[in-house]
Amino acid sequence: MQIEDLRIYVAVIKAGNFTAAAEQLMLSKQYVSRRIAALEESLGARLLNRNTRKLSVTDNGQLFAQHAQRILDDVQEAELAVSGRRQVLRGSFRLSVPMSFGISHLSPYIAEFLSQHPCIQFQVELADRHVDMVGEGFDMAIRIGTLPDSSLIAKRLGEFRRVICASPAYLQGAGAPREPEDLLHHLCLRYGRESKTGWELFQGDTRKVLAVQGPMVSNNGEMLRDAAVAGLGMILLPEFIVAPALARGELVTVLDDWHPASLHLNALYPQHRQRSEINRVFMTFLQAKLAGK
């Protein structure tokens, strides 16, 4: 397998057929076809399905294309590093971001970053799931909260305060809690793993963990916020998710003397991407934008 084979394969995938790829690469169609066949033989797997009318990519072919593009990007970065031509960033960059945070905070920053570096092909997945960064070909993931043990590299970007709040209508009917233990008698709308771990609150050196219950569990903070605004119960969420509703009076905070632990904001990336110039520049950009958030 040679770097040229990877370039040819990626060009075929992007062009959709051998003829167009050959024209772009200024090679013969026969040569392109032979190189793809040799690549499949060396891998022991079929990458493309061929018929007289169209070309389709197999599942193995899709996976190999992601890794091939990443290798080509790394080679290009190495060439730029040696030649000293770093002022123009090129290549692909795949980013995973939590949905609510991505929409409320990162969306304008990503647009600004792309305007500064228009030669980068940016792919952003908004999802609250923990992606398989290596297996799915992600360059970086932005995560909020406790990080699981892994081989990924983590860089702190900031932290977010959390609050407990409910709608005025709910509090009028159920009453406002005066002590943390009062939450055990309220309907509590819980985020993700809090359905198992409970709500953890602090006052100075005092810590209390409460096994709250309620009618709804979700892995999306905006859905829980909207349910709380509708009067369905109390929520414990990052302030950036509920701030607009608090400002409009649709929600009000409770137990202000007790504080949930703040959530850490981190950027994660695989070890093989730590020398990536795009990773480095984007990380520096985010740290500057999120300072003090």
Buried (B, 14 or more C-beta within 10 A) or exposed (E): EEEEBBBBBBBBBEBEBBBBBBBEBEBEBEEBBEBBEEBBEEBEBEBBEBEEEEBEBBEBBEBBBBEBBBBBBBBEBEEBEEEEEEEEBBBBBBBBBBBBBBEBBBBEBBEEBBEEBEEBEBEBBBBBEEBEBBEEBBBBBBBBBEEEEEEBBBBEBBBBEBBBBBBEEBBEEBEBBEEBEBBBEBBBBBBBEBBEEBBBBEEEEEEBEBEBBBEBBBBBBBBBBBBBBEBBBBBBBBBBBBBEBBEEEBBBEBBEEBBBBEBBBBBBBBEEBEEBBBBEBBBEBBBEBBEEE
